[in-house]
Amino acid sequence: MTHAPDRYDVLVLAGGPDAEREVSLQSAGAVAAALRASDRCDVRYEEVGHLDDASLASLLSGTQREVVFPVLHGPWGEGGGVQRLLERAGATFVGTGSRGAGAAMDKVRTKQVAAQLGVRVLDTAILDPGVMDAPPFDLPVIVKPVCQGSSIGMRACRDESDWAQAVVAARSSAMPMMVEPMLQGARELAVGLVCTGEERALRGVPIIEITPLKSQERDGLYDYEAKYIRDDTVYTPNPELAGGVGERVVAWTVSLAHALRVRHLCRADFLLDDDGRAVMLELNTMPGFTGHSLLPLACRSAGLAMEDLCPGLVERAWRDALTPSPA
């Protein structure tokens, strides 16, 4: 077995051109701090916009030990754009390759793959604002971008007025939009997987239940504010679940991650309907690392601190580069 180096040169990419830039800056700052605290990494932190081959080449040091940690969120930074640049440059990097990243960023495509694997998913319709006057499902429904994260652009439509506003917004948006039934009162679960250090397979970390505040002012929706702005969302590691539910959603996430060729880390989101049955919403190949983020919380609850998680991901990327597989 090849021994890992004592230290790594790590290039942390932050920001990017996507709507989730501010979340990326928070995540990347936390990753860089954890890598520096580990005493295993020499870290370069670079805030970037929309890179091209030339600008990326100027960032790469070319040392044999360098690993890129692209802590970018959104369609370009997480959905295959920067991954294609890194692959063309021959760079070793943390996270899923361009093909898997692109597939996972597309929520409709991900749900199609999941359904083929036997994973339960919500019904979905593409919103065509030119021809779709009435909602495709009984209200209430959720309207959200097909390729976007952090609940950016998500709308809850509880009545006809909400629906009409969502259609108007879709007409002015350059992003494809999708519609799903809203499962009111459903429990929301986050299922994380990681593969670090000498591990060869993704493994589950504790499930996190997400409970946004519901009051006269708050509708209990896990939207952008509930994720990143407010501090009233409750996160419960290892929640009490009916027999077999926890094992089932972890197994489903592992199966889907393998089908999408996910590497190193991911997080899948599920809802539990009134009968306690799980349905999958989406899979995220570069989950957040902010103070509100779910994957670091899950890892901490299992005794895996950021100072161990982040260098472990770097080492796994380095080892994978020695024995590359199709990405």
Secondary structure as GFF3:
##gff-version 3
##sequence-region A 1 327
A	DSSP	beta_strand	8	15	.	.	.	ID=ss1
A	DSSP	alpha_helix	21	37	.	.	.	ID=ss2
A	DSSP	beta_strand	41	48	.	.	.	ID=ss3
A	DSSP	alpha_helix	53	59	.	.	.	ID=ss4
A	DSSP	beta_strand	66	70	.	.	.	ID=ss5
A	DSSP	alpha_helix	81	88	.	.	.	ID=ss6
A	DSSP	alpha_helix	98	105	.	.	.	ID=ss7
A	DSSP	alpha_helix	107	116	.	.	.	ID=ss8
A	DSSP	beta_strand	125	127	.	.	.	ID=ss9
A	DSSP	beta_strand	141	145	.	.	.	ID=ss10
A	DSSP	beta_strand	155	157	.	.	.	ID=ss11
A	DSSP	alpha_helix	160	172	.	.	.	ID=ss12
A	DSSP	beta_strand	177	181	.	.	.	ID=ss13
A	DSSP	beta_strand	187	194	.	.	.	ID=ss14
A	DSSP	beta_strand	203	204	.	.	.	ID=ss15
A	DSSP	beta_strand	208	211	.	.	.	ID=ss16
A	DSSP	alpha_helix	224	224	.	.	.	ID=ss17
A	DSSP	pi_helix	225	229	.	.	.	ID=ss18
A	DSSP	beta_strand	234	237	.	.	.	ID=ss19
A	DSSP	alpha_helix	245	259	.	.	.	ID=ss20
A	DSSP	beta_strand	265	272	.	.	.	ID=ss21
A	DSSP	beta_strand	278	284	.	.	.	ID=ss22
A	DSSP	alpha_helix	294	301	.	.	.	ID=ss23
A	DSSP	alpha_helix	306	322	.	.	.	ID=ss24
###
